[in-house]
Amino acid sequence: MGSGTPDCEGARFGVDAMLGRLARVLRLLGFDTLYFRDEDDLSILARCLADRRILLTADRSLHLLAKGWRLRTILVPSERIDPWEFARLTVEDLGLEGCVRPFTRCPKCNGEMEMVHRDELVGFVHPYVWHRNEYFAVCKECGQIYWEGTHVERIREKLSGNRSK
């Protein structure tokens, strides 16, 4: 990273069960983010270590345990945080601004998205939506279908750092 370019390959996260909204935001930003909903601490640490993931946790004991494993970890404040603001600060602190690739990961399962022409999705989305959109994003893992609705502009505002609701 000494050259000034971010290490986007190393920009992978593991997020513990208390931070589901943060995991979703990181995925919307395009970061490979595993969400550990039901795993025990040792399984979380082993997976993050094996995958070279940065662990984000609000659990102080897990954070300290991760340090003992020499795992890169960020302790998220336990008070209610704005996941968009915390994700923005994390990306800035880690120098990963150049790695942001919005809407390239499924916010539901973390799978990679691909653009698909509507002709491939006849009967899979409501006809009104199908007629209003030429292309759809489809998750390669879970098959979830996404399109540009009115919510996308609000998400883009959040991605750009504007605070309007």
N, C-alpha and C positions, 0 to 999 in steps of 0.2 A: 504494500500500500504506500510505500515511500514515493512512488511516482505521481501521487496526487489523484490517481483514479481509484475508485472504491473497489473493494473485493466483493463483488456481487455474488460470487459462488459461496462465500462465507456468510452471506446474509440470510441465514436460515434460523428460525426461531422455534422454541418449544415453549408453550404457554400452559400454566397449570389450571386446574379446574375452576379457580376463583375468578379467572380473567377471560371468560368466553367472549365478551364483547371486544376486548383488545385483540384476541386472536382473529376475529372476523375483520376488524379494521386492517390489521397487518396483511391479511389475505387480499382485501380490496386494494391495498397498495401494491400488491403483486409479490409479496414475500412468501416463500415457502414456510408455512407456519403450522406445526402440529399442535393440536389442542388435546391435552391430557385430561380427559374428563373423569375416568375411573381408575387410572393406574396408581399403583403405590409409588412412594418416593424413589425407591431403588430402581424400579422399572423406568421411571421418568429420567433419572440420572443416566442410566445405562444407554437409553435411546439417544439422549442429547449428546452424550459422549461419542457414541458410535457414529452418529450423523453429523457431528461437529456443529451442533445447534447452540445458539445463545438461549439460555433459560430465563424466561421472565416469570417471576413468581411473587405473590403477595405473602407467601408463607416463609416467615423468618427462619424457621428451623430447616426447611428445604434449601433456602438460600445459603445458609451456613454449611450444610452438608455438601452442597454443590461446590462451594469454595474448597472444601477438603478434598474433593475429587479433582480439583484444578480445572473445573468447568467454568466457562464464562457465564456469569449470571447477573441479572439486574433485579434488585428488589424493588417491587412496585409498592408505592405507599398504600397502606391498608385503608386509609380513608377513601371515600368514593371519588374516583378519578374520572375525568373525561377521557375515554379511550382514544379519541381522535387527537387530543392535545398530547397525551402521553406517547402515542405512536409517533407523532411529529417530532417531539423532543428526543425520543429514542433514535429515530432515523438521523436527526441532526447530530446528536452526541456521538453516534457511531460513524458518522461521515458517509452515510449511505444514500444521500439525496439522489445521486446518479443511478441508483438501483431501483427506484420506484417505477413500477410498470402497472399502472392502474388497470383493473378489470381483466387481468390475465390469469387469475386464480379463482377458483370457486370459493366463495365465502362460506359455503356450507361444509365442504369436505376437503378443501385444499387442492383439489385436482387442477390440472392445467386446462385452460379454456381454449376452444377453437371457434373461429367464425364459420358459420354455416349459412348458405343461401336458403331463403325461405322455401324454395322448391323441395328441399330435402326434409322439410318438417310439416308437410301437409298432413293435417289431422292431429298434430301433436300440440298445437297451441290454438287458442280461441280464434275463430275466423277474423274477428275485428282486429286483434293484435297481429295476426298473420298478414293482413292487408296493409297495415300501417308501417310495417318494418320489412325491409328487404333482407337484412342480415340479422342473425341471432348468434349469441354466444352460447356454446354448449360445453358442459363439463365433460372431459374425456373419461373421468372416473365414475361419477354418479349419474350422468346423463341429465342433470338439471339444466333447464333452458332459461336463458336470460335475454331480455331485450331492453331497448332504451325507452323507459317510461318516464313519467314526470319526476320520479325520485332521483334519476341519474344526475340532473342538474344540481340538486341539493348535495349529492355525494361529491360531485366535482368541486363545488364551493368548499366543502370540508377538506378535500384533498389539496386545494390551493391555499388553505389556511384562513379563508374568510369565515367569520364566526356567525354569519346569518343563519337563522333556523328555518 
